[in-house]
Amino acid sequence: MSPRLLGFSALIVLAVSACGQGAAGQAQAPNTRQVAVGGSTAGTVPPAKLDPCALLGPAERSSAGVNVLGVPKEINGARACDWTVPATFGVTITVDERNGLADLEIARKTATKTKIGDRDALKVADKKAADGTCAVLLGMGEKASVQIDVSNTDFTDTPLACERAVTVAGLAEPKLP
């Protein structure tokens, strides 16, 4: 297995299982883009300043069935935010400023190309494992991506995890640069 694939696999496992650990990472990229926050334009914001916890405001959390606040953390050097709905499911959003969708090595049998809004995306789930986990990876330019990981607490019902991941991705996507 390649080091990049191992890193990505570790990222998914950590994102799903490491609730509330660590602190937010540091800004890296100097480029700027327009970012919509809460349905209005917030101005020019560097992608490196994108706060994953801000991608799910109160209205988005309510729409996604998330009734808790996000906890900032770091996963493999990337900023992330984790929401854990007790006895139900967890969501982690990770902002990766080093890898665009084309840079990610994902087992073809687990990935499905899709669109979220106007953005290219990948839905990643191992249907054979039926482990109640699913990820949606959103492209954010050529060298950045946002990963939404969902894990059902009982580690069953992968289709439900994917439904939740697609819902969260759809709510977060308009706020991405």
C-alpha positions, 0 to 999 in steps of 0.5 A: 500500500502506498504511503499516500493511501496509508495516510488517507486511510489513517485520516479517515480512521482518525476523523471517524474515531478521534473525537475532540482531540487536538487543536486547529492547525496553522494557516498555510496557503497565501491565495485568496478567494470569495467565501460565502458565510451564512448565505452572504459574501464574507469578503476575500478569505484565504483558503488556509483561513477556512475554519471547518467548524464554521462550515456548519452553522446553527441552521446547517447543523439543524438540517443535518440532525446535528444538535451539538457544537463542533470541536476543532482538532488537527488530523495529519496536519490538517484543520478539522472539526468534529461533531458527535451526536451521542448514541447516533453518529459523528461528523468530521470535516477536514480541510486539506490544503495540500491535496486536490481530488486528483492527488488523493489515492482512493481504492476505485472500488470504494469511490464514486464520482459525483457532484455536490452543487457545481463542485466535483466530489467523490463519495467513498464507502466500502459497501462490502464492509458495511461498517456504517462509515462514509466520506464525501470529498469535495474538490476545492481548486486543484491543490485543496479538498474538503473531506466530510466523514460520517460514522454511525455510532453502531457501525452499521447502515453504510447507506445511512452514513452516506446519506448523512455525508451527502447532506452535510456536504451539500450544506457546507459546499456553498461556504467553500472558496 
